[in-house]
Amino acid sequence: MDISQPRRIRYARQFRRISLGIILAIEAVFITGFLLISQSHQAAYSEKRAELDYEVNIRTYRKVLELEKNLNQLLQYTNERATK
């Protein structure tokens, strides 16, 4: 009976190592999953922000063109008034 006792202890220790390995592997899977979900949300946020930045740039460009057109009209009007 004393001979089988160390063998049981050896198997119990080996089982603990295997259990710990499985627990760590499962933890790694969950952490990886949460990380991927977080990165996906961050990518969607960044994409939306880029779209909004583009829209602001387009609106600003159109406003600058409009101001340039108005300035040219004003310049033309003042030149016509000055020549009369």
C-alpha positions, 0 to 999 in steps of 0.5 A, spaced: 500 500 500 505 504 501 508 503 494 502 505 490 501 512 495 507 515 491 504 514 484 497 517 486 501 523 489 505 523 482 498 523 478 495 528 482 501 533 481 501 531 474 493 532 474 494 539 477 499 541 472 494 539 466 489 543 470 493 549 470 495 549 463 487 548 461 485 554 465 491 558 462 489 556 455 481 558 456 483 564 460 488 566 454 482 565 449 477 569 453 482 575 453 483 574 446 476 574 444 475 581 448 481 584 445 478 582 438 472 585 440 475 591 443 479 592 437 473 592 432 469 597 436 475 602 436 476 600 428 469 602 427 469 608 431 476 611 427 472 609 421 466 614 423 471 619 425 474 619 418 468 619 415 466 626 419 473 629 418 472 628 410 465 631 410 468 637 414 473 638 409 468 638 403 464 643 407 470 647 408 472 647 401 465 649 398 465 654 403 472 657 401 470 656 394 463 660 395 467 666 399 472 666 393 467 667 388 464 673 393 470 676 393 472 676 386 465 679 385 466 684 390 473 686 387 470 686 380 464 691 382 469 695 386 473 696 379 467 697 375 466 703 380 473 706 380 473 706 373 467 710 372 
